[in-house]
C-alpha cells in the first residue's frame, strides 16, 4: 500500500503536497477499510475473519502514514484497536476490546486515542508508541475521540457517561496531560443528558480549540459547539440537530466541519470559519474532517448519490470529488495533507 519513502502522487506535480484520506466501503454486511492518496484508492489489510474501519490519518514529517481504527470480527462481537503504519497493521491491544479513534504524530512519538473495554468498563485511553495509558474519569464509562500534542501538553477529548438524578447523561470531556475536565455545564441550558443514545461529546481537538456537540434542553436538539480555552461558543441556534466533528486552526482562522439537519430532516454538510457557517454539500451530506493547507480547505465526508447510496466524498474549496464508486455505501472519515 504505502511504503517508507514511497511517493505515489496520483498524477500531481512533484514537490506538491499529497492529500490523504481514509474511510470504508460496504458490500452487503462486509466492510472494507480504504485509504486514498490524491484520489487513488488502496485497500488496507485486516486480520483474517475481520472487517476493519479506519477513523483517522496522520502523516509524519518523514512522510510515514499512520492510520488509527479498529477491526471487528465477522463471527462474534470482538473488536480491537489497530494502528496502520505505511499499510502494516498492528493491534494496539490483543487482550481488551476497543477502538483507536484518532492518530497524531509529533517528532518520533506516535499517539493514538480511543477506548478499551476493561471487563465491561469502557475506559478512555491514549497509546503513546503503542503503550496504553488509561485516562482518569469518574463516571460509568468514557471514551476518547481525538488526541493532539502541542509542546509538552497532551490533549484528548471525548465523552464521559454518568448517572445523575435517575438519568444517564453524557458529558463532553477534555483531558489535558491526563487531567479530566468536563466541558459540559450542569444546570445550564446546554445540559448533558443523553437523548436517543446520542451524547454530548467533544469530537476533535486542536490545542485549546475543541469541537463537539451539546444538548439544548429547551429545544431538545443538539447544538454544534466550539470550545475555546474551555469556553463554549454555539455554532448553531438549536432549532435543528447539528454536530461539529472536526476542528482545524490556521493562524487566526478557526475551521470547524460538521453537519446540521434541515426542516426535512436531511443532514447538510457545514463548514464554519470563525463561527460563520458555509454550506457546500447537497441536502444529504455530512462532513467528518477538515484540513487546511495554504489557501486550500479540504473536507472529508459523505454525500448521497442518485442511486440512494452514501458515497465517500472529498471537497476542496467546496468542490466535491467522489472517492469511491457509487454502487455501494462508502465514507471518508479523515483527511490530512502533506
C-alpha positions as CSV (number, residue, x, y, z in Angstrom):
1,X,0.0,0.0,0.0
2,X,2.2,2.9,1.3
3,X,5.9,2.2,1.9
4,X,8.6,4.2,3.6
5,X,9.7,6.9,1.2
6,X,7.2,5.7,-1.4
7,X,5.7,8.6,-3.3
8,X,2.7,7.8,-5.5
9,X,1.5,11.3,-6.3
10,X,-1.6,10.1,-8.2
11,X,-0.9,12.5,-11.0
12,X,0.1,15.6,-9.0
13,X,3.2,17.5,-9.8
14,X,6.4,16.6,-7.9
15,X,7.0,18.7,-4.8
16,X,3.4,19.3,-4.2
17,X,1.6,18.2,-1.0
18,X,-0.4,14.9,-1.2
19,X,-3.9,14.7,0.0
20,X,-4.6,11.6,2.2
21,X,-8.0,10.3,3.3
22,X,-9.3,7.2,5.0
23,X,-12.7,5.6,5.1
24,X,-14.7,2.5,4.2
25,X,-16.8,0.9,1.6
26,X,-19.6,-1.6,2.3
27,X,-20.8,-4.6,0.3
28,X,-23.6,-6.4,2.0
29,X,-22.6,-6.9,5.6
30,X,-18.8,-6.7,4.9
31,X,-16.8,-3.5,5.5
32,X,-13.6,-2.8,3.6
33,X,-11.0,-0.3,5.0
34,X,-9.8,2.2,2.4
35,X,-7.0,4.7,2.0
36,X,-6.8,7.4,-0.7
37,X,-3.8,9.4,-1.8
38,X,-4.6,12.1,-4.3
39,X,-7.7,10.3,-5.3
40,X,-6.0,6.9,-5.9
41,X,-7.7,4.2,-3.8
42,X,-5.9,1.5,-1.8
43,X,-7.3,-1.3,0.4
44,X,-5.9,-1.6,3.9
45,X,-5.4,-5.1,5.3
46,X,-7.3,-6.6,8.2
47,X,-6.9,-9.8,10.1
48,X,-8.5,-13.0,8.6
49,X,-12.1,-13.2,9.6
50,X,-12.3,-9.5,10.5
51,X,-13.6,-6.3,8.9
52,X,-11.9,-3.0,9.7
53,X,-12.7,0.7,10.0
54,X,-10.0,3.4,9.8
55,X,-11.1,6.6,11.5
56,X,-8.1,8.9,11.4
57,X,-5.0,9.5,9.3
58,X,-1.9,11.5,10.1
59,X,1.3,11.8,8.0
60,X,4.6,12.5,9.8
61,X,7.2,14.9,8.6
62,X,9.1,12.0,7.2
63,X,6.0,11.0,5.1
64,X,5.1,7.9,7.2
65,X,1.4,7.4,7.1
66,X,-0.3,6.4,10.4
67,X,-3.9,5.4,10.4
68,X,-6.0,4.7,13.6
69,X,-9.0,2.4,13.6
70,X,-10.5,-0.9,14.7
71,X,-11.1,-4.3,13.3
72,X,-14.3,-6.2,14.0
73,X,-14.8,-10.0,13.9
74,X,-17.4,-11.2,11.3
75,X,-18.3,-14.2,13.5
76,X,-18.7,-12.7,17.0
77,X,-18.7,-9.3,18.8
78,X,-15.0,-9.0,19.4
79,X,-13.3,-5.8,18.1
80,X,-9.8,-4.5,18.6
81,X,-7.9,-1.1,18.3
82,X,-5.4,-1.1,15.4
83,X,-2.8,1.2,14.0
84,X,-1.5,1.0,10.4
85,X,1.9,2.4,9.6
86,X,2.5,2.6,5.9
87,X,-0.1,-0.2,5.4
88,X,1.3,-2.5,8.1
89,X,-1.3,-3.3,10.7
90,X,-0.6,-3.5,14.4
91,X,-3.1,-4.3,17.1
92,X,-2.8,-1.9,20.0
93,X,-4.5,-4.4,22.3
94,X,-4.8,-8.1,21.9
95,X,-6.5,-8.6,25.3
96,X,-9.1,-5.9,25.5
97,X,-11.8,-4.9,23.0
98,X,-11.8,-1.3,21.8
99,X,-11.2,1.2,19.1
100,X,-8.4,3.7,18.1
101,X,-10.3,6.8,17.0
102,X,-7.5,9.3,16.3
103,X,-3.8,9.3,15.4
104,X,-1.3,12.1,15.9
105,X,2.5,12.2,15.3
106,X,5.0,14.6,16.8
107,X,8.7,14.0,16.3
108,X,9.4,10.4,16.9
109,X,6.3,9.9,19.1
110,X,3.2,8.3,17.7
111,X,-0.1,8.8,19.6
112,X,-3.5,7.2,19.3
113,X,-6.7,7.8,21.3
114,X,-9.8,5.8,21.8
115,X,-11.1,3.3,24.4
116,X,-10.8,-0.2,25.7
117,X,-13.3,-2.4,27.4
118,X,-11.8,-3.4,30.7
119,X,-14.2,-6.1,32.0
120,X,-17.3,-4.2,30.7
121,X,-15.9,-0.8,31.9
122,X,-15.4,1.3,28.8
123,X,-12.3,3.3,29.6
124,X,-10.7,6.2,27.6
125,X,-7.1,5.5,26.7
126,X,-4.1,7.1,24.9
127,X,-1.5,5.0,23.3
128,X,2.0,6.5,23.1
129,X,4.3,4.5,20.9
130,X,1.9,1.6,21.3
131,X,2.0,1.8,25.2
132,X,-1.5,2.1,26.6
133,X,-2.2,4.9,29.1
134,X,-5.7,4.8,30.6
135,X,-7.2,8.3,31.3
136,X,-8.9,9.2,34.6
137,X,-12.7,9.6,34.8
138,X,-15.4,9.4,37.5
139,X,-18.4,8.2,35.6
140,X,-19.8,4.9,34.5
141,X,-17.9,4.8,31.2
142,X,-15.9,7.2,29.0
143,X,-14.0,7.2,25.7
144,X,-11.6,9.4,23.8
145,X,-12.4,10.6,20.3
146,X,-9.3,12.8,19.4
147,X,-5.7,13.4,20.5
148,X,-3.5,16.4,19.9
149,X,0.0,17.3,21.2
150,X,1.5,20.8,21.4
151,X,4.8,21.3,23.1
152,X,4.8,19.4,26.4
153,X,1.0,19.3,26.5
154,X,-1.0,16.3,25.5
155,X,-4.8,16.8,24.9
156,X,-7.5,14.3,24.4
157,X,-11.3,14.9,24.1
158,X,-14.3,12.7,24.2
159,X,-17.3,11.8,26.4
160,X,-18.0,10.5,29.9
161,X,-21.3,8.9,30.9
162,X,-22.5,9.2,34.5
163,X,-25.8,8.7,36.4
164,X,-27.5,11.9,37.6
165,X,-30.8,12.0,39.4
166,X,-32.0,8.8,37.9
167,X,-30.9,9.8,34.3
168,X,-27.9,8.8,32.3
169,X,-26.1,11.8,30.9
170,X,-23.1,12.2,28.7
171,X,-20.6,15.0,29.4
172,X,-18.2,16.4,26.8
173,X,-14.7,15.9,28.2
174,X,-11.2,17.3,27.8
175,X,-8.1,15.6,29.2
176,X,-5.1,17.8,29.5
177,X,-1.9,15.9,30.4
178,X,-4.2,13.2,31.8
179,X,-6.3,15.6,33.9
180,X,-10.0,15.3,33.2
181,X,-12.1,18.5,32.7
182,X,-15.8,18.5,31.9
183,X,-16.8,20.9,29.1
184,X,-20.5,20.4,29.8
185,X,-22.1,22.9,32.2
186,X,-24.5,21.0,34.6
187,X,-27.7,23.0,35.3
188,X,-27.3,25.2,32.3
189,X,-29.4,25.4,29.2
190,X,-26.9,23.1,27.5
191,X,-27.1,20.3,30.0
192,X,-25.6,16.9,29.4
193,X,-28.4,14.4,29.2
194,X,-28.4,11.5,26.7
195,X,-31.1,11.8,24.1
196,X,-31.9,8.7,21.9
197,X,-28.5,7.3,22.5
198,X,-26.8,10.4,21.3
199,X,-24.3,12.0,23.6
200,X,-23.0,15.4,24.5
201,X,-19.4,14.9,23.5
202,X,-16.2,16.5,22.2
203,X,-15.1,15.1,19.0
204,X,-12.0,16.9,17.9
205,X,-9.2,18.9,19.5
206,X,-6.6,21.3,18.1
207,X,-4.7,22.7,21.1
208,X,-7.1,24.9,23.1
209,X,-9.8,24.6,20.5
210,X,-12.3,21.7,20.8
211,X,-15.3,20.8,18.6
212,X,-18.3,18.8,19.6
213,X,-22.0,19.0,20.5
214,X,-24.2,19.6,23.5
215,X,-27.9,19.1,24.0
216,X,-30.1,22.2,24.2
217,X,-32.6,21.2,26.8
218,X,-35.1,23.9,25.7
219,X,-35.4,22.6,22.2
220,X,-34.3,19.0,22.7
221,X,-31.8,19.4,19.8
222,X,-28.1,19.1,19.7
223,X,-26.0,22.3,19.1
224,X,-22.7,22.2,17.2
225,X,-20.3,23.8,19.6
226,X,-16.7,25.1,19.6
227,X,-14.9,25.5,22.9
228,X,-12.0,28.0,23.1
229,X,-9.9,27.7,26.3
230,X,-12.9,25.8,27.8
231,X,-15.5,28.4,27.0
232,X,-18.3,27.2,24.7
233,X,-19.4,29.0,21.5
234,X,-22.6,27.8,19.9
235,X,-22.3,27.4,16.1
236,X,-26.0,26.7,15.6
237,X,-29.1,28.0,17.3
238,X,-30.7,24.7,18.4
239,X,-33.6,24.8,16.0
240,X,-32.3,21.7,14.4
241,X,-29.9,19.0,15.4
242,X,-26.3,19.9,14.5
243,X,-23.0,18.3,15.1
244,X,-19.4,19.5,14.9
245,X,-17.0,16.7,14.0
246,X,-13.6,18.3,13.4
247,X,-11.6,21.5,14.1
248,X,-8.5,22.9,12.4
249,X,-6.7,26.1,13.3
250,X,-4.5,28.0,10.8
251,X,-3.1,31.3,12.0
252,X,-6.0,33.4,13.3
253,X,-8.6,31.3,11.5
254,X,-10.6,28.5,13.1
255,X,-12.4,26.0,10.8
256,X,-15.0,23.5,12.1
257,X,-16.6,20.8,9.9
258,X,-19.9,19.0,10.7
259,X,-23.5,18.9,9.7
260,X,-26.9,20.4,10.5
261,X,-30.3,18.9,9.8
262,X,-32.8,20.9,7.8
263,X,-36.6,21.2,8.1
264,X,-36.9,18.0,6.1
265,X,-34.7,16.0,8.5
266,X,-31.9,15.9,5.9
267,X,-28.3,16.3,7.1
268,X,-26.4,19.1,5.3
269,X,-22.6,19.4,5.5
270,X,-21.4,22.5,7.1
271,X,-18.1,24.3,7.4
272,X,-17.8,27.1,9.9
273,X,-15.0,29.6,9.5
274,X,-14.6,31.8,12.6
275,X,-18.1,31.0,13.5
276,X,-19.7,31.8,10.1
277,X,-21.5,28.8,8.5
278,X,-20.9,27.8,4.9
279,X,-23.0,25.2,3.2
280,X,-21.1,23.2,0.5
281,X,-22.8,19.8,0.3
282,X,-26.2,18.8,-1.1
283,X,-29.2,18.3,1.0
284,X,-28.0,14.8,2.1
285,X,-24.3,15.3,3.1
286,X,-22.1,15.0,6.2
287,X,-18.7,16.5,6.9
288,X,-16.4,14.5,9.2
289,X,-13.0,16.1,8.9
290,X,-11.4,19.4,7.8
291,X,-7.8,20.2,7.0
292,X,-6.4,23.5,5.7
293,X,-3.2,23.7,3.6
294,X,-2.2,27.1,2.4
295,X,-5.2,28.6,0.7
296,X,-7.0,25.3,0.2
297,X,-9.6,23.9,2.5
298,X,-10.2,20.1,2.4
299,X,-13.2,18.4,3.9
300,X,-13.9,14.7,4.0
301,X,-17.3,13.2,4.4
302,X,-20.2,11.6,2.6
303,X,-22.9,12.6,0.1
304,X,-26.0,10.8,-1.0
305,X,-26.0,10.0,-4.7
306,X,-28.9,9.5,-7.1
307,X,-28.8,5.7,-6.5
308,X,-29.6,6.2,-2.9
309,X,-26.1,5.3,-1.6
310,X,-23.9,7.4,0.7
311,X,-20.6,7.9,-1.1
312,X,-17.2,8.9,0.2
313,X,-16.6,12.5,-0.8
314,X,-13.7,15.0,-0.6
315,X,-14.4,18.6,-1.0
316,X,-11.6,21.0,-2.0
317,X,-12.6,24.6,-1.5
318,X,-16.3,23.5,-1.7
319,X,-15.9,21.5,-4.9
320,X,-16.7,17.8,-4.4
321,X,-14.7,14.8,-5.6
322,X,-16.2,11.3,-5.3
323,X,-13.6,9.0,-3.9
324,X,-15.4,5.6,-4.3
325,X,-17.7,4.1,-6.7
326,X,-21.4,4.8,-6.2
327,X,-22.8,1.3,-6.4
328,X,-22.2,0.7,-2.6
329,X,-22.2,2.7,0.5
330,X,-18.9,4.3,1.4
331,X,-17.5,7.0,3.6
332,X,-14.4,9.2,4.1
333,X,-13.8,9.9,7.8
334,X,-10.5,11.8,7.9
335,X,-8.3,13.9,5.6
336,X,-4.7,15.0,6.0
337,X,-2.5,17.0,3.6
338,X,1.3,16.8,3.5
